[in-house]
């Protein structure tokens, strides 16, 4: 791997609010979300088209493309409420990020992302410290940092070129405990 950030081998990206700008047509208007019960019903009604109004996030795409050029392997890792949401996210990724990610993985609880990454790192023969999670949920990012995974909040990508995760890799682990 050439270039900066060459320590990172696996990068996991969340969908909602990270790879997607949330936009759903519900109750006769555009909205960014709803209650869990209404969300599941919406997914079941709209199926693969659940994310049809969502758009991609330019700075996140640019960051993912940069990481891929540097040799990192990219994956989607997102929490879902039902199987219909999985299919909708798969379609969204295929539509807006074709060929960028090796695979899409889903968990039913956001907290399950950290054990998933730990297990994936072990299966791939890489250290957890060579993994990165691009996420907007601070609780998940704090847990990632505690586990030794490099946390990357969406806001850190907005100011391109200012933040280098390899320079600050897990420096706050002790404080997060």
C-alpha positions, 0 to 999 in steps of 0.5 A: 500500500502506498500513501498515507493511512497505509496502516488501515487494511479494512474500512467499514462504512455505515449507511444512514447519515454516512453514505446516505442523506436520509430522505423518505416520502412518508405521510405525504411529505419528505422526512428524515425518519420516523418511529421504529414501528412506522419505519418497519412498515415503510420498509415492508411497503416500499421494499427495495425502493425504501431508499429511492429518495436518498442521495449519496454524500460527496465527502464520504464517497471521496474518502472511500475512494481515497482509502481504496486507492491506498489499498484498504478493503471497503465494506458497508456495515449498517444496522437494520430493522428488517430484511426489507431494509437490508435489500433496500440498502443493497440496492442503494449501494449498488445504485450510488456506489457501484463497485466501491465496496466488497460486501455489505454486512448488516446487524440488527443492533448498532452495538453489534458492529464492534464485535462484527469488526473484531470477528471480521479482522480475525477472519481476515488475519489482520489486527483490530487496530488496522480497522476503521469504522466510519460512523455517525453514532457517537456511542458506537464510535466510542466503543470502536475506539475502546476496542482498538478500532479507529473511529471516524465520525462523518464530521471529520471527513467534511474538512478534507485533508485536515484529519489523518486517522493514522496519526491519531489512531486510538490515542484516547483508548484509556480515557474512553474506558 
